[in-house]
């Protein structure tokens, strides 16, 4: 990391109160280091991945950059509104982030320097694969990504766990892809937050409906955990103009991740398929205690409308089956132990994204986790993710 120039806008990332009094540390060179799993990292796919791997009939529908008559460049994706490209010059570690993560060796070296023992890797450019109302097209893109990711990283599954992408709008295709990925050896799946792309439509099937029971059965049989990553299911760039960047991130990227959690916890899915385990990814955790209380309140106070009647409360199903990842979320961490959620939260460095903590994860952890017990820190930094992904924790961390 000494080769990375920490430019002035990023120097705040070096601030830390230290870890005095901690029995263990997040520092990568420490003798007593926590077992650390980054529950959210991203690939750095080649721009021509889908062009090279998909049938020519899809080529003119793939995401692309077009230049208008005024010389302005626009990123065009089938299910998104056109997005104007603004070329921003980046320096120091901001520039490094844009170029990192393209190959296994580079990723592993970066993780070693950041204290990461295992990463869970999601698409990057591929987060746009679900941005189409054509479920067959989305599934074809997901399959191409899965094949590329397996070829590139399968030999390193002890360090890089690949989240296999599934386009759930195509039910039969999803079941076939789950079974194919399980046979290959994938250890995790990622599903869009909403199975049918686009804004809310009561006529769209959603994860609460028995329509998806054959898929849940296939996933349970494969014993693969499922994840819901932000910015999937609908266009996260729904706002424009003043404050648009903030509005889009909070209202249209992060908050829609609530929907699949409520769908699973309130509908009886987890009673019918008790082997399922799921996680929200990159949406933070501060909202989880509020959501659990809100779901329980609705279940109890609207009992005359609620169907089906559950054996427990919606919050019980989250605590038994659910997980949630974050990067830096002080309010959420402050609520973890008091709300009995220390076993449900998973930390991530979001490598190599700017929203993440790489390459200064230890400092970020020291800034935000000082109020937690050592046992809770160990769970959140790696042991919860190990349980979610069914990873074997190395013997040196079990001492």
C-alpha positions as CSV (number, residue, x, y, z in Angstrom):
1,X,0.0,0.0,0.0
2,X,3.0,2.3,0.3
3,X,2.9,2.7,-3.5
4,X,-0.6,4.3,-3.3
5,X,-0.6,8.1,-3.0
6,X,-3.1,9.2,-0.4
7,X,-4.3,12.4,-2.0
8,X,-5.7,15.2,0.1
9,X,-9.4,14.4,-0.3
10,X,-8.7,10.9,1.1
11,X,-6.5,11.7,4.1
12,X,-9.5,11.6,6.4
13,X,-9.5,7.8,5.8
14,X,-6.3,7.5,7.8
15,X,-7.9,9.0,10.9
16,X,-8.2,6.5,13.8
17,X,-8.5,6.4,17.6
18,X,-6.4,3.3,17.5
19,X,-7.3,-0.1,19.0
20,X,-5.8,0.2,22.5
21,X,-7.4,-2.4,24.8
22,X,-8.6,-4.6,21.9
23,X,-7.6,-8.3,22.4
24,X,-7.3,-8.6,18.6
25,X,-6.9,-6.2,15.7
26,X,-7.8,-5.7,12.1
27,X,-4.2,-4.7,11.2
28,X,-3.0,-7.1,8.5
29,X,0.5,-7.7,10.0
30,X,-0.7,-8.3,13.6
31,X,0.0,-11.6,15.4
32,X,-3.6,-11.6,16.7
33,X,-5.7,-10.5,13.8
34,X,-9.4,-11.1,13.4
35,X,-10.6,-13.5,10.7
36,X,-11.9,-11.0,8.1
37,X,-14.3,-11.7,5.3
38,X,-15.3,-8.8,3.1
39,X,-18.9,-9.7,2.4
40,X,-19.1,-7.3,-0.6
41,X,-16.4,-6.8,-3.2
42,X,-16.7,-6.2,-6.9
43,X,-15.2,-7.6,-10.1
44,X,-13.6,-5.4,-12.7
45,X,-14.9,-6.9,-15.9
46,X,-13.5,-6.3,-19.4
47,X,-15.8,-3.9,-21.3
48,X,-16.3,-6.5,-24.1
49,X,-17.2,-9.4,-21.8
50,X,-20.8,-9.7,-22.9
51,X,-20.1,-8.8,-26.6
52,X,-17.6,-11.7,-26.8
53,X,-19.7,-14.2,-25.0
54,X,-23.3,-13.6,-26.1
55,X,-25.3,-14.4,-29.2
56,X,-25.1,-11.8,-31.9
57,X,-28.9,-11.3,-31.7
58,X,-28.3,-9.5,-28.4
59,X,-25.4,-7.3,-29.5
60,X,-27.3,-4.1,-30.4
61,X,-29.1,-4.3,-27.0
62,X,-26.1,-4.5,-24.8
63,X,-25.0,-1.4,-22.7
64,X,-23.0,1.0,-24.8
65,X,-21.7,4.6,-25.1
66,X,-23.2,6.8,-27.8
67,X,-22.1,10.3,-28.8
68,X,-24.9,12.8,-29.7
69,X,-24.7,15.6,-32.3
70,X,-23.2,18.0,-29.7
71,X,-20.4,15.6,-28.9
72,X,-21.9,14.7,-25.5
73,X,-21.4,11.0,-24.5
74,X,-24.2,9.0,-23.0
75,X,-24.2,5.6,-21.4
76,X,-27.2,3.7,-22.8
77,X,-28.6,0.7,-21.0
78,X,-31.9,-0.9,-22.0
79,X,-33.7,-0.5,-18.7
80,X,-32.1,2.8,-17.5
81,X,-32.7,6.3,-18.6
82,X,-29.6,7.5,-20.6
83,X,-26.9,8.6,-18.3
84,X,-24.6,11.4,-19.3
85,X,-20.9,10.6,-19.0
86,X,-18.9,13.2,-17.2
87,X,-15.2,12.6,-17.4
88,X,-13.7,13.2,-14.0
89,X,-10.0,13.3,-13.6
90,X,-8.9,11.2,-10.6
91,X,-5.7,11.3,-8.7
92,X,-4.0,9.2,-6.0
93,X,-5.9,6.3,-4.6
94,X,-9.1,7.4,-6.3
95,X,-7.4,6.7,-9.6
96,X,-6.1,3.4,-8.3
97,X,-9.5,2.2,-7.3
98,X,-10.8,2.6,-10.9
99,X,-8.2,0.2,-12.2
100,X,-8.0,-2.4,-9.5
101,X,-9.4,-5.9,-9.2
102,X,-9.1,-7.1,-12.8
103,X,-7.3,-10.4,-12.1
104,X,-7.1,-12.9,-9.2
105,X,-3.4,-12.2,-8.3
106,X,-3.9,-8.5,-8.0
107,X,-7.1,-8.9,-5.9
108,X,-5.4,-11.3,-3.5
109,X,-2.4,-9.1,-3.1
110,X,-4.6,-6.1,-2.4
111,X,-6.6,-8.1,0.1
112,X,-3.5,-9.3,1.9
113,X,-2.5,-5.7,2.4
114,X,-5.9,-4.8,3.7
115,X,-6.2,-7.7,6.1
116,X,-8.9,-9.6,4.1
117,X,-8.8,-13.4,4.3
118,X,-11.8,-14.1,2.0
119,X,-13.9,-11.9,-0.3
120,X,-17.4,-12.4,-1.7
121,X,-17.2,-11.0,-5.2
122,X,-20.2,-9.4,-7.0
123,X,-20.5,-8.0,-10.5
124,X,-19.5,-4.4,-11.2
125,X,-20.4,-3.4,-14.7
126,X,-22.6,-6.5,-14.5
127,X,-25.0,-4.9,-12.0
128,X,-26.7,-3.6,-15.1
129,X,-27.4,-7.2,-16.3
130,X,-30.9,-7.1,-14.7
131,X,-31.8,-3.7,-16.3
132,X,-34.3,-5.0,-18.8
133,X,-37.9,-6.1,-18.8
134,X,-36.8,-9.0,-21.0
135,X,-36.1,-11.8,-18.5
136,X,-34.5,-14.1,-21.1
137,X,-32.0,-11.3,-22.1
138,X,-31.2,-10.7,-18.5
139,X,-30.6,-14.4,-17.9
140,X,-28.3,-14.6,-21.0
141,X,-26.2,-11.8,-19.6
142,X,-26.1,-13.4,-16.1
143,X,-25.0,-16.7,-17.7
144,X,-22.2,-15.0,-19.6
145,X,-21.0,-13.2,-16.5
146,X,-21.1,-16.5,-14.5
147,X,-19.0,-18.3,-17.1
148,X,-16.4,-15.5,-17.2
149,X,-16.2,-15.2,-13.4
150,X,-15.8,-19.0,-13.0
151,X,-13.0,-19.1,-15.6
152,X,-11.2,-16.2,-14.1
153,X,-11.5,-16.9,-10.3
154,X,-12.7,-20.5,-9.6
155,X,-9.2,-21.7,-8.9
156,X,-9.0,-19.2,-6.0
157,X,-12.2,-20.0,-4.1
158,X,-10.3,-20.3,-0.9
159,X,-9.9,-16.5,-1.2
160,X,-12.5,-15.3,-3.7
161,X,-16.1,-16.6,-3.4
162,X,-18.1,-15.7,-6.6
163,X,-21.7,-14.7,-6.3
164,X,-23.4,-16.4,-9.2
165,X,-25.9,-14.1,-10.9
166,X,-29.5,-15.2,-11.4
167,X,-32.2,-13.4,-13.4
168,X,-35.3,-14.4,-11.4
169,X,-37.8,-12.9,-13.9
170,X,-37.1,-16.1,-15.9
171,X,-38.3,-18.8,-13.4
172,X,-37.4,-21.9,-15.4
173,X,-34.1,-20.4,-16.6
174,X,-33.3,-19.5,-13.0
175,X,-33.8,-23.0,-11.7
176,X,-31.7,-24.4,-14.5
177,X,-28.9,-21.9,-13.8
178,X,-29.0,-22.5,-10.0
179,X,-28.6,-26.2,-10.6
180,X,-25.8,-25.6,-13.2
181,X,-23.9,-23.3,-10.8
182,X,-24.2,-25.7,-7.9
183,X,-22.8,-28.5,-10.0
184,X,-19.9,-26.3,-11.1
185,X,-19.1,-25.5,-7.4
186,X,-20.4,-22.0,-6.9
187,X,-20.9,-21.2,-3.2
188,X,-23.3,-18.2,-3.4
189,X,-26.0,-16.6,-5.5
190,X,-27.1,-13.0,-6.1
191,X,-30.6,-12.2,-7.1
192,X,-32.1,-8.8,-8.1
193,X,-34.0,-6.9,-5.4
194,X,-37.1,-7.1,-7.6
195,X,-37.5,-10.0,-10.0
196,X,-39.4,-8.1,-12.7
197,X,-37.4,-5.0,-13.7
198,X,-39.0,-1.6,-13.3
199,X,-41.0,0.5,-10.9
200,X,-43.7,-0.9,-8.7
201,X,-46.5,-2.8,-10.5
202,X,-49.0,-4.9,-8.5
203,X,-49.2,-7.2,-11.5
204,X,-45.5,-8.2,-11.3
205,X,-44.8,-11.4,-9.5
206,X,-42.6,-10.9,-6.4
207,X,-40.7,-13.0,-4.0
208,X,-43.6,-13.3,-1.5
209,X,-45.7,-15.3,-3.9
210,X,-45.8,-19.1,-4.3
211,X,-44.8,-18.6,-7.9
212,X,-41.2,-18.7,-6.7
213,X,-41.5,-21.9,-4.6
214,X,-39.9,-24.1,-7.2
215,X,-36.9,-21.7,-7.2
216,X,-36.6,-21.7,-3.4
217,X,-36.8,-25.4,-3.5
218,X,-33.9,-25.6,-6.0
219,X,-31.8,-23.1,-4.0
220,X,-32.5,-25.0,-0.7
221,X,-31.6,-28.3,-2.3
222,X,-28.3,-26.8,-3.6
223,X,-27.7,-25.3,-0.1
224,X,-26.6,-22.0,-1.6
225,X,-27.1,-18.6,0.2
226,X,-28.8,-15.8,-1.7
227,X,-28.0,-12.1,-1.7
228,X,-29.8,-9.0,-2.8
229,X,-27.3,-6.2,-3.9
230,X,-28.3,-2.6,-4.1
231,X,-29.1,-1.0,-7.4
232,X,-30.8,-4.1,-8.8
233,X,-34.5,-4.5,-9.7
234,X,-35.2,-0.9,-10.8
235,X,-33.4,2.1,-12.2
236,X,-31.2,3.6,-9.4
237,X,-30.8,6.9,-11.4
238,X,-34.5,8.0,-11.1
239,X,-33.7,11.5,-10.0
240,X,-32.0,14.3,-11.8
241,X,-31.0,17.9,-11.1
242,X,-30.2,19.4,-7.8
243,X,-29.2,16.8,-5.2
244,X,-29.7,14.0,-7.7
245,X,-26.5,12.1,-6.8
246,X,-27.5,11.9,-3.1
247,X,-31.2,11.3,-3.8
248,X,-30.4,8.5,-6.2
249,X,-28.0,6.8,-3.8
250,X,-30.3,7.0,-0.8
251,X,-33.8,6.7,-2.3
252,X,-33.3,4.6,-5.4
253,X,-30.2,2.6,-4.7
254,X,-30.2,1.8,-1.0
255,X,-33.8,1.8,0.1
256,X,-35.3,-0.7,-2.4
257,X,-33.2,-3.4,-0.7
258,X,-35.9,-3.3,2.1
259,X,-38.4,-5.0,-0.3
260,X,-37.0,-8.5,-0.6
261,X,-36.4,-8.7,3.1
262,X,-40.1,-7.9,3.9
263,X,-41.1,-10.3,1.1
264,X,-39.3,-13.2,2.6
265,X,-39.9,-12.5,6.3
266,X,-43.6,-11.7,6.1
267,X,-44.9,-14.2,3.6
268,X,-44.2,-17.7,5.0
269,X,-41.5,-18.4,2.5
270,X,-39.0,-19.1,5.3
271,X,-41.4,-21.5,7.0
272,X,-41.8,-23.5,3.8
273,X,-38.1,-23.4,3.1
274,X,-36.3,-23.3,6.4
275,X,-32.9,-24.0,4.8
276,X,-32.8,-20.7,3.0
277,X,-30.4,-18.0,4.2
278,X,-30.2,-14.5,2.6
279,X,-28.4,-11.2,2.8
280,X,-28.8,-7.7,1.7
281,X,-25.6,-6.3,0.3
282,X,-24.1,-2.8,0.6
283,X,-27.3,-1.3,1.9
284,X,-26.0,-0.7,5.4
285,X,-27.4,-2.0,8.6
286,X,-28.8,1.0,10.6
287,X,-32.2,0.5,9.1
288,X,-32.5,-3.2,10.0
289,X,-33.6,-2.6,13.7
290,X,-36.3,-0.2,12.5
291,X,-37.5,-2.6,9.8
292,X,-37.8,-5.5,12.2
293,X,-39.9,-3.4,14.6
294,X,-42.0,-2.0,11.7
295,X,-42.7,-5.5,10.3
296,X,-43.7,-6.8,13.7
297,X,-45.9,-3.8,14.4
298,X,-47.7,-4.3,11.1
299,X,-48.1,-8.0,11.8
300,X,-49.6,-7.5,15.2
301,X,-51.7,-4.3,14.7
302,X,-53.0,-5.3,11.2
303,X,-53.7,-8.9,12.3
304,X,-57.1,-8.8,10.7
305,X,-55.5,-8.3,7.2
306,X,-52.4,-10.4,7.6
307,X,-52.2,-13.6,5.6
308,X,-50.7,-16.1,6.2
309,X,-50.6,-16.4,10.0
310,X,-47.0,-17.2,10.9
311,X,-45.5,-19.4,13.6
312,X,-43.4,-16.4,14.7
313,X,-43.0,-12.7,14.1
314,X,-41.4,-11.4,10.9
315,X,-38.3,-10.3,12.9
316,X,-37.8,-13.9,14.1
317,X,-37.3,-15.0,10.5
318,X,-34.8,-12.3,9.8
319,X,-32.7,-13.2,12.9
320,X,-32.8,-16.9,12.0
321,X,-32.2,-16.6,8.2
322,X,-31.1,-13.0,7.4
323,X,-27.8,-11.1,7.2
324,X,-26.9,-7.6,6.0
325,X,-23.6,-6.1,4.9
326,X,-22.2,-2.6,5.4
327,X,-18.9,-0.7,5.1
328,X,-19.1,2.1,7.7
329,X,-22.3,2.4,9.6
330,X,-21.8,3.7,13.1
331,X,-25.5,4.0,13.9
332,X,-26.1,0.4,12.9
333,X,-23.2,-0.9,14.9
334,X,-24.4,1.1,17.9
335,X,-27.7,-0.9,17.7
336,X,-26.2,-4.3,16.9
337,X,-25.9,-5.8,20.4
338,X,-28.9,-4.1,22.0
339,X,-31.2,-5.4,19.2
340,X,-29.8,-8.9,19.2
341,X,-28.3,-8.5,15.7
342,X,-24.6,-9.2,16.4
343,X,-25.0,-12.5,14.6
344,X,-26.6,-11.0,11.5
345,X,-24.4,-8.1,10.4
346,X,-21.4,-8.6,8.0
347,X,-18.7,-6.1,7.4
348,X,-17.3,-5.5,3.9
349,X,-14.6,-3.2,2.4
350,X,-16.5,-2.9,-0.9
351,X,-13.2,-3.4,-2.9
352,X,-12.4,-1.5,-5.1
353,X,-15.3,0.9,-4.9
354,X,-15.0,4.5,-3.7
355,X,-17.8,3.9,-1.2
356,X,-15.7,1.3,0.5
357,X,-12.9,1.3,3.0
358,X,-10.1,-0.2,0.9
359,X,-7.1,0.3,1.2
360,X,-7.6,1.7,4.8
361,X,-10.0,-0.9,6.3
362,X,-8.2,-1.2,9.7
363,X,-8.6,2.6,10.3
364,X,-12.3,2.5,9.4
365,X,-12.9,-0.5,11.7
366,X,-11.1,1.2,14.5
367,X,-13.2,4.4,14.0
368,X,-16.5,2.6,14.1
369,X,-16.2,-0.6,16.2
370,X,-14.6,0.5,19.4
371,X,-17.9,0.3,21.3
372,X,-18.4,-3.4,20.5
373,X,-17.3,-6.4,22.5
374,X,-14.4,-8.4,21.1
375,X,-16.9,-11.3,20.5
376,X,-19.2,-9.1,18.4
377,X,-16.3,-7.6,16.4
378,X,-15.1,-11.1,15.5
379,X,-18.6,-12.1,14.4
380,X,-19.2,-9.0,12.3
381,X,-15.7,-8.9,10.8
382,X,-15.7,-12.5,9.5
383,X,-17.4,-15.2,11.6
384,X,-21.0,-14.3,10.5
385,X,-19.9,-14.3,6.8
386,X,-18.2,-17.7,7.3
387,X,-21.5,-19.0,8.7
388,X,-23.5,-17.5,5.8
389,X,-21.1,-18.9,3.1
390,X,-20.2,-22.1,5.1
391,X,-16.5,-21.2,5.0
392,X,-14.0,-23.1,7.2
393,X,-12.3,-20.7,9.6
394,X,-8.6,-21.4,9.6
395,X,-7.2,-23.0,12.8
396,X,-5.1,-20.0,13.7
397,X,-8.2,-17.9,14.1
398,X,-10.0,-20.5,16.3
399,X,-7.3,-20.4,19.1
